[in-house]
Each structure stands twice: as C-alpha cells, then as structure tokens.
Amino acid sequence: MDNLNQGKLLSALCHGAIFFSSLFLSVGIPLVILFTTDDSVVKANAKESINFHINLYIYALVFVLLSLLLIGIPLLIGLGIVSFIMPIIALVKVLDNPSQPYHYPYIFRLV
C-alpha cells in the first residue's frame, strides 16, 4: 500500500474510531496511531481526534450535571447528535483531501 492510501486509511481510522466504542477504544486507536506513525498529517489528525473525544467527555460531564436542573437534557441530546455528525464530516473531508489534516470547529485543543 502506498503512503497516500495508508495515510488516508489511518486518518480515517482516527476520526472513525468513535463509532467503534465511546470509551477506551475510541481514544485508544488514535493514541496508538499517534505514537506509531511518522506521517505528520496522520499525527495531526490523530491529535485532533483525541482532542474531539476529550471535549466530548468534558461536555458530557457538564451537561449531565446540568441535567439535574433539567437544562442539560436537551444539551445531551444535541451532544449526541454532534458526536455522530462531526466525525462523519471529518471522515468525508479526510478521504476527500488526505494531504490536509481536518480540524474540528469549536473545540479546545488540549493535546
């Protein structure tokens, strides 16, 4: 497999990992890819995917606490929709242009 196809596959795997599991596997796959690859675009996509997952966990925790006030329930539903739609958009963008890393909008970049 050539480098372009391998990079495209690894970048798509980073962003699509959220569909395998919502806890450890979804963060574990991008972490493994981050530490094993030499491609800078794939590393950038792995970091962005990890940041997206961390942001989802933080938002979920805050929204669960807000659900005690009945404000967080619609926010949790919206977060569920966002956590499904945004990785699909990332997958399409990465597969369309594998030489550019995808950056999720409106997230905090911690990694």
ROKOLNU-833220 format. One line per field, with one value per residue: residue number from 1; z, y, x of N, C-alpha, C, O in turn. Coordinates in steps of 0.2 Angstrom, whole numbers. Each point is the difference from the previous one (the first is absolute). Layout:
<pts>
k <- [NUM ...]
n_z <- [Z ...]
n_y <- [Y ...]
n_x <- [X ...]
ca_z <- [Z ...]
ca_y <- [Y ...]
ca_x <- [X ...]
c_z <- [Z ...]
c_y <- [Y ...]
c_x <- [X ...]
o_z <- [Z ...]
o_y <- [Y ...]
o_x <- [X ...]
</pts>
This chain:
<pts>
k <- [1 2 3 4 5 6 7 8 9 10 11 12 13 14 15 16 17 18 19 20 21 22 23 24 25 26 27 28 29 30 31 32 33 34 35 36 37 38 39 40 41 42 43 44 45 46 47 48 49 50 51 52 53 54 55 56 57 58 59 60 61 62 63 64 65 66 67 68 69 70 71 72 73 74 75 76 77 78 79 80 81 82 83 84 85 86 87 88 89 90 91 92 93 94 95 96 97 98 99 100 101 102 103 104 105 106 107 108 109 110 111]
n_z <- [0 -8 -3 -12 -6 -1 -7 -10 -4 -2 -10 -10 -1 -5 -11 -6 3 -4 -10 2 1 8 0 4 -2 5 10 4 -4 4 9 -1 -2 9 6 -6 2 -11 -3 -7 -10 -3 -1 -10 -9 -1 -4 -11 -5 0 -7 -10 -2 -2 -11 -8 0 -5 -12 -4 0 -8 -10 1 -1 -10 -2 5 -8 -2 6 9 5 2 10 9 2 5 11 5 2 8 9 -2 4 10 8 2 7 11 4 3 10 9 1 5 12 -7 -8 0 6 4 -4 9 -5 1 -4 9 -3 2 -9]
n_y <- [-6 4 5 1 -9 -1 7 -3 -8 2 5 -6 -5 6 3 -7 5 11 -1 2 10 -3 -10 -10 -7 3 -4 -9 0 7 -4 -7 3 4 -9 -2 8 -3 -6 8 -4 -8 3 5 -7 -4 6 0 -8 0 6 -5 -8 4 3 -8 -4 6 0 -9 1 6 -5 -7 5 2 -10 2 5 -10 3 -6 1 10 4 -4 5 10 -1 -2 9 7 -4 4 9 4 -7 2 8 -3 -6 5 6 -7 -3 8 2 -8 7 -2 6 -10 9 -7 0 11 -1 -6 8 -10 -4]
n_x <- [4 -6 9 1 3 11 5 -1 6 10 2 0 9 8 -1 6 9 -2 4 11 4 -6 3 -1 -9 -9 1 -6 -11 -8 -5 -7 -11 -6 -4 -10 -7 1 -9 6 0 7 10 2 1 10 8 0 5 11 5 1 8 11 2 2 10 7 1 6 11 5 2 9 10 3 5 10 7 3 10 3 -10 -5 3 -6 -10 -1 0 -10 -7 1 -4 -10 -5 1 -3 -11 -4 0 -9 -10 -1 -3 -11 -6 0 3 -2 -11 7 -4 -5 2 -10 4 10 -2 7 -5 -5]
ca_z <- [0 -1 6 0 2 7 4 -1 5 7 2 1 5 6 1 1 6 4 -2 2 8 3 5 0 -7 -4 1 -1 -7 -2 4 -3 -7 1 2 -4 -7 -2 -4 4 -1 4 7 1 1 6 5 0 2 7 3 -1 5 6 1 1 7 4 -1 3 7 2 -2 5 6 -2 0 6 -1 -6 -6 -3 -4 -7 -2 -1 -7 -5 0 -3 -7 -2 1 -6 -7 -1 -3 -7 -4 0 -4 -7 -2 0 -6 -6 -1 5 1 5 6 1 7 3 2 7 5 3 -1 6 -2]
ca_y <- [6 6 5 4 -4 -2 6 1 -5 1 6 -2 -4 5 3 -5 -4 1 -5 -6 0 7 1 -1 -1 6 4 -5 -1 5 0 -5 3 6 -2 -5 3 5 5 5 2 -5 2 6 -3 -3 5 4 -5 -1 6 0 -4 3 5 -3 -2 6 2 -4 0 6 0 -4 4 4 -3 1 6 -1 4 -4 -6 1 0 -7 -2 3 -3 -7 1 3 -5 -5 4 3 -5 -2 5 -1 -5 2 5 -3 -4 4 3 -4 4 5 -3 3 3 1 7 1 -4 2 -4 -1 -5]
ca_x <- [-4 4 -1 -6 -6 1 -1 -7 -3 2 -4 -7 0 0 -6 -6 1 -6 -5 1 -2 0 4 8 3 -1 6 6 2 5 6 4 2 4 6 4 1 5 -3 -2 -7 -3 1 -4 -6 0 0 -6 -5 0 -3 -8 -2 0 -5 -6 0 -1 -7 -5 0 -3 -7 -3 -1 -5 -6 -3 -5 -4 2 5 -3 1 7 2 -3 4 7 0 -1 6 5 -1 0 6 5 -2 3 8 2 -1 5 7 0 0 7 4 6 -1 -3 -6 -1 -7 -1 -3 2 6 5 4 6]
c_z <- [0 6 0 2 7 4 0 5 7 3 1 6 7 1 0 6 5 -1 3 8 2 6 -1 -7 -5 1 -1 -7 -2 4 -3 -6 1 2 -5 -7 0 -4 4 0 4 8 1 1 6 6 0 2 8 3 -1 5 7 1 1 7 5 0 3 8 2 -2 5 6 -1 0 6 1 -5 -6 -5 -5 -7 -3 -1 -7 -6 0 -3 -8 -3 0 -6 -7 -1 -2 -7 -5 0 -5 -8 -2 0 -6 -6 -1 5 2 5 6 1 7 2 2 8 5 3 -1 6 -1 -5]
c_y <- [6 5 4 -4 -2 6 1 -5 1 7 -2 -4 4 3 -4 -4 1 -5 -7 -1 7 1 -1 -1 6 5 -4 0 7 1 -4 2 6 -2 -4 3 5 6 5 2 -5 2 6 -3 -4 4 4 -5 -1 6 0 -5 3 5 -3 -3 6 3 -4 0 7 0 -5 4 5 -3 -1 6 0 4 -4 -6 2 1 -6 -3 3 -2 -6 1 3 -5 -5 4 2 -5 -2 5 0 -5 2 5 -4 -4 4 4 -3 4 6 -3 4 3 1 7 0 -5 3 -5 -1 -4 4]
c_x <- [4 -1 -6 -6 1 -2 -7 -4 1 -4 -7 -1 0 -7 -6 0 -6 -5 1 -2 0 4 8 2 0 6 6 2 4 6 6 3 5 7 4 1 5 -3 -3 -8 -4 1 -4 -8 -2 -1 -7 -6 0 -3 -8 -3 0 -5 -7 -1 -1 -7 -5 0 -3 -8 -3 -1 -5 -7 -4 -5 -4 2 4 -3 0 7 4 -2 4 7 0 0 7 6 -1 2 7 6 -2 3 7 2 0 6 7 0 0 7 5 7 -1 -3 -7 0 -7 -1 -2 2 6 5 5 7 4]
o_z <- [4 4 6 4 4 5 5 3 4 5 5 3 5 6 3 1 4 4 0 2 -3 2 -3 -2 -4 -4 -2 -1 -3 -3 -1 -2 -4 -2 1 -4 5 0 5 4 3 3 6 4 3 5 5 3 3 5 5 3 4 6 4 3 4 5 3 3 5 5 1 4 4 0 1 4 -2 -5 -6 -4 -4 -5 -5 -3 -4 -6 -4 -4 -5 -4 -1 -4 -5 -5 -4 -5 -5 -4 -4 -6 -5 -3 -5 -6 6 4 2 0 -1 5 -4 3 2 4 -3 0 1 3 -2]
o_y <- [1 -1 1 3 0 -1 2 2 0 0 3 0 -1 0 1 -5 -5 -1 -4 -5 5 5 4 3 1 4 3 -1 -1 2 1 0 0 3 -1 -3 4 5 -1 2 1 -1 0 3 0 -1 1 2 0 0 3 2 -1 1 3 1 -1 1 2 0 -1 2 1 -1 1 3 -1 0 4 0 1 -2 -4 -1 -1 -4 -3 -1 -2 -4 -3 -1 -4 -3 -1 1 -2 -1 1 0 -2 -1 2 -1 -2 0 3 -2 3 -4 6 -3 4 3 -5 -2 4 -6 4 0 -3]
o_x <- [5 -5 -3 -4 -5 -3 -3 -4 -4 -2 -3 -5 -4 -2 -5 -4 -1 -5 -5 -2 3 1 3 5 4 2 6 7 5 5 5 6 5 5 6 4 2 3 -4 -3 -5 -5 -3 -3 -5 -4 -3 -4 -5 -3 -3 -5 -5 -3 -4 -5 -4 -3 -5 -6 -4 -4 -6 -6 -4 -5 -6 -5 -4 -4 1 4 2 1 4 4 2 3 5 3 2 4 4 3 3 3 5 3 3 5 4 3 4 6 3 3 0 3 5 -5 -1 2 -4 4 -3 -3 4 -1 4 4 5]
</pts>
